[in-house]
Amino acid sequence: MTHGALVPSLGYGAVAPSPGTEARMSQAVRLADLAALSPTERRTIVERLVLDAFRPSNGARAATLARIRAFEQRYEVSSQTLIAELRAGQRHETAEISEWLFLLELQGQEAGGR
């Protein structure tokens, strides 16, 4: 069901992007628009807005994953192996490895935020 005809002021057709897409809602939802909807329609729109709020914009998730893969290729080791080696003291943290770990943390927060 699309809500564009019911809530034209949303501009985006009132249909939030489906999970896994990188698009962002372009406008906030006005309370007056929500009040005009049925409880089921309000719940659907609010749930989609919440999901959209946790979604990174402009392909950030894909860019983060690409940077992680580049580190894995450069060091010829998986991220899981890197972490195990760091914990075991077999590898020392450098500025590059610190950036890699930051990207892994960012990726984990993105996945856990849904």
C-alpha positions in Angstrom: 0.0 0.0 0.0 1.4 3.4 -0.9 0.5 6.4 1.2 1.3 9.1 -1.4 -2.3 9.9 -2.2 -3.2 10.1 1.5 -0.3 12.3 2.6 0.8 14.4 -0.4 2.9 16.8 1.8 5.5 14.0 2.4 6.9 14.7 -1.0 8.6 11.3 -1.1 5.2 9.6 -1.8 5.1 8.8 1.9 6.8 5.5 1.1 10.0 5.0 3.0 12.8 3.1 1.2 12.7 -0.6 1.6 15.2 -2.1 4.1 18.6 -2.5 2.6 18.4 0.6 0.3 20.5 3.6 0.8 17.9 6.4 0.0 16.9 8.8 2.7 13.5 10.5 3.4 13.7 14.0 2.1 11.2 15.6 4.5 9.9 15.2 8.0 6.3 14.0 8.6 4.0 16.6 9.9 1.8 15.7 12.9 -1.2 17.0 11.0 -0.5 14.5 8.2 -0.2 11.6 10.7 -3.5 12.7 12.4 -5.3 12.3 9.1 -4.3 8.6 8.8 -5.8 5.5 10.3 -3.9 4.0 13.3 -2.5 1.2 11.0 -1.3 3.7 8.4 0.3 5.9 11.1 2.1 2.9 12.6 3.4 1.9 9.1 4.7 5.3 8.3 6.3 5.8 11.7 8.0 2.3 11.6 9.4 3.1 8.1 10.7 6.4 9.3 12.4 4.8 12.3 14.0 2.2 10.0 15.1 4.9 7.6 16.7 6.9 10.5 19.1 4.0 11.2 20.0 3.6 7.6 23.3 5.3 6.6 23.0 7.8 3.8 24.7 8.1 0.4 26.0 4.5 0.3 28.0 4.9 3.4 27.5 1.2 4.4 28.8 0.0 1.0 31.8 2.4 1.2 32.6 1.2 4.7 32.5 -2.4 3.6 34.7 -1.6 0.6 37.3 0.0 2.8 37.3 -3.0 5.1 37.8 -5.3 2.1 40.7 -3.2 0.9 42.4 -3.5 4.3 41.8 -7.3 4.2 43.4 -7.5 0.7 46.3 -5.3 1.6 47.1 -7.2 4.7 46.1 -10.6 3.2 44.1 -11.5 6.3 40.4 -11.4 7.3 39.1 -9.0 9.8 38.3 -11.8 12.2 41.9 -13.1 12.0 43.3 -9.5 12.5 41.3 -9.2 15.7 42.4 -12.6 16.9 46.1 -11.8 16.2 45.8 -8.4 18.0 44.3 -10.2 21.0 47.0 -12.8 21.0 49.8 -10.2 20.7 50.8 -11.5 17.3 50.2 -8.2 15.6 50.7 -4.6 16.8 48.2 -1.9 16.2 49.2 0.8 13.8 47.4 3.9 12.5 46.1 1.9 9.5 45.0 -1.0 11.7 43.3 1.5 14.1 41.4 2.9 11.1 40.4 -0.7 10.1 39.2 -1.4 13.6 37.2 1.8 13.6 35.5 0.8 10.3 34.7 -2.7 11.8 33.2 -1.0 14.8 31.2 1.3 12.6 30.0 -1.6 10.5 28.9 -3.5 13.7 27.0 -0.5 15.0 25.2 -0.2 11.6 24.2 -3.9 11.6 23.2 -3.8 15.3 21.1 -0.7 14.9 18.5 -2.4 12.9 
